[in-house]
Amino acid sequence: MSTTCPTCAAADETVTVRLALLDSDRPLDPPTRELLTMPSEPRGTSGAAVALFVLAGLTGLLGLTTLGSGDKAADVDDAAYQLGYHYGAFLFAAVLLGIGLAVHFAHRSRRSDAADQWPRTYEQWQQLHQVWRATWLCRRCRVVFLPAASLRPDSAASSAIPAEQFPQWSVATARQDDRPGAPTTAA
């Protein structure tokens, strides 16, 4: 399917943004590539917190195997040593879990501090991804646009937007779904 550019009426120079980024025969220049690249999916938690949770779980499993073995620790009769031998892994797992929760909530509060950052949720990112996949690029004019019915059957074609304004325009277009009663396209 070829779409005509609303600015120069060229159909042979238009391509979806997604395909323009993948095109190895006519690669985009680095600044344009950076402008048109889809933002990464928002993550629910940090990798460090996930690693700490996994380590806490593994340490807890180690504690269960130690507790389940029922053997005495190296023939030492000290009650404190025996207690540490059997339950120390659980204490260490609890410490790792606490640190993991602290890292997770610090990551979450850092994300919520950036109130102007959008998308913040996976659902918002999906809306932005839908706009990004439907957007076309004219290589001749360096403009992006949405053809008619590209987002929904009732959506009108958008006007041509310079590629430099693509990140802000795509967010504004995707955010229209967040407002009840909002128009269905960016005209």
GIFENVEN-V906820 format. One line per field, one symbol per residue. phi: phi as a letter, one per 20 degrees, with the letter a starting at -180 (. if undefined). A space follows every 10 residues. Layout:
# GIFENVEN-V906820
phi->???
This chain:
# GIFENVEN-V906820
phi->.ddeffedme dedebfggff fefefcfffg ffgffeffff ffdfbeffff ffffffffff fffffffffm eeelldefff fffffedfff ffffffffff ffffffffff fffefefbed dfffffffff fffefdceff elcdadffle ebgeeefeff dggfeggfff ffffffffef mffebee
